[in-house]
Amino acid sequence: MVLEEETKIVQSRNAHTQYIVIPAVMVRDSQYPFKADERVRITIDPYRKMMVIRSVEEPTIEISPKGIFIKGKKIEVVER
């Protein structure tokens, strides 16, 4: 089951900072993956008006003309 709720973005009065309000019904769900004070990475796709929030601890693989970059604690490279 995918967790989905409508929410809002709140603008700080004293800064350019914005906050995303995460409804309690999502946070209390057993499938909700984040804990309080956990560091997250936010990626914005401006063309699709989409925001992806993921754990900083999540391993990532980036492929570019410069090479393959692997970031994360849970990745083990084994040569055969």
C-alpha positions as CSV (number, residue, x, y, z in Angstrom):
1,M,0.0,0.0,0.0
2,V,1.3,3.4,-0.9
3,L,1.0,6.1,1.7
4,E,-0.6,9.2,0.2
5,E,-2.2,12.2,1.9
6,E,-2.8,15.8,0.8
7,T,-0.8,18.3,2.8
8,K,0.6,21.8,2.5
9,I,3.8,23.7,2.4
10,V,4.2,26.4,5.1
11,Q,6.3,29.5,4.5
12,S,8.5,30.8,7.4
13,R,7.7,34.5,8.2
14,N,11.3,35.3,8.9
15,A,13.3,33.4,6.3
16,H,13.1,31.9,2.8
17,T,12.6,28.5,4.5
18,Q,9.6,26.4,3.8
19,Y,8.2,23.5,5.9
20,I,6.3,20.5,4.7
21,V,3.5,19.4,7.1
22,I,3.4,15.6,7.3
23,P,0.0,14.5,8.6
24,A,-0.1,12.4,11.8
25,V,-2.0,9.7,10.0
26,M,1.0,9.1,7.8
27,V,3.6,9.2,10.6
28,R,1.7,6.7,12.7
29,D,1.4,4.2,9.8
30,S,3.7,1.2,10.2
31,Q,5.0,1.7,6.6
32,Y,6.2,5.2,7.2
33,P,10.0,5.0,6.8
34,F,11.3,8.1,8.7
35,K,12.1,8.8,12.3
36,A,12.3,12.1,14.2
37,D,15.6,14.0,13.6
38,E,16.6,11.6,10.8
39,R,18.6,13.3,8.0
40,V,16.9,13.2,4.6
41,R,17.8,14.3,1.1
42,I,15.3,16.3,-1.0
43,T,15.4,16.1,-4.8
44,I,13.2,18.4,-6.9
45,D,12.1,17.6,-10.4
46,P,10.9,21.1,-11.6
47,Y,9.5,19.7,-14.9
48,R,7.0,17.3,-13.2
49,K,6.6,19.5,-10.1
50,M,7.7,16.6,-8.0
51,M,9.7,16.3,-4.8
52,V,11.4,13.1,-3.6
53,I,12.4,12.8,0.0
54,R,14.7,9.9,0.9
55,S,16.9,8.9,3.7
56,V,20.5,10.1,3.5
57,E,21.5,6.5,4.5
58,E,19.9,5.1,1.4
59,P,22.6,3.9,-1.0
60,T,22.7,5.6,-4.4
61,I,24.3,4.8,-7.8
62,E,24.9,7.7,-10.2
63,I,26.0,7.0,-13.7
64,S,27.5,9.8,-15.8
65,P,30.0,10.3,-18.5
66,K,32.6,10.7,-15.8
67,G,32.0,7.3,-14.4
68,I,29.9,5.3,-12.0
69,F,29.6,6.7,-8.4
70,I,28.3,4.5,-5.6
71,K,27.4,6.2,-2.3
72,G,26.1,4.5,0.8
73,K,27.0,2.3,3.7
74,K,25.3,-0.9,2.6
75,I,27.1,-1.5,-0.7
76,E,29.7,-4.2,-1.0
77,V,31.7,-4.6,-4.1
78,V,32.9,-8.2,-4.8
79,E,35.2,-9.0,-7.7
80,R,34.9,-12.4,-9.3
